[in-house]
């Protein structure tokens, strides 16, 4: 490996690590959105349950 190849290889490795970190951060953000969506769905289902019970009474 000549003198120019090592810095280029290190730069490529650094960019790859940055891409991985961005991907992991986006993945965690997505998990938070999933939890938020589940909570909203749970609330709506509870509301529908109440409406069905009231309609049946």
C-alpha positions in Angstrom: 0.0 0.0 0.0 1.5 3.3 -1.0 1.3 6.6 1.0 -1.8 7.8 -0.8 -3.8 4.6 -0.4 -3.9 4.5 3.4 -5.5 7.9 4.0 -8.1 7.1 1.2 -8.9 3.8 2.9 -9.3 5.4 6.3 -11.5 8.0 4.8 -13.7 5.4 3.1 -13.9 3.5 6.4 -14.9 6.7 8.2 -17.7 7.4 5.7 -18.9 3.8 6.1 -19.1 4.2 9.8 -21.0 7.4 9.4 -23.5 5.7 7.1 -23.9 2.9 9.7 -24.5 5.4 12.5 -27.1 7.3 10.5 -28.8 4.1 9.6 -28.9 3.0 13.3 -30.2 6.4 14.4 -33.0 6.3 11.8 -33.8 2.8 12.9 -34.2 4.0 16.5 -36.3 6.9 15.3 -38.5 4.5 13.5 -39.0 2.4 16.6 -40.2 5.4 18.4 -42.7 6.1 15.7 -43.9 2.5 15.8 -44.6 2.9 19.6 -46.4 6.2 19.0 -48.5 4.6 16.3 -49.4 1.6 18.5 -50.4 3.9 21.3 -52.7 5.9 19.0 -54.2 2.7 17.6 -54.8 1.4 21.1 -56.7 4.6 22.0 -58.9 4.4 18.9 -59.7 0.7 19.6 -60.7 1.6 23.1 -62.9 4.4 21.8 -64.5 2.0 19.3 -65.1 -0.5 22.1 -66.9 2.0 24.1 -69.1 3.1 21.2 -70.0 -0.5 20.4 -70.9 -1.1 24.1 -73.0 2.0 24.1 -74.8 1.0 20.9 -75.5 -2.5 22.2 -76.9 -1.2 25.4 
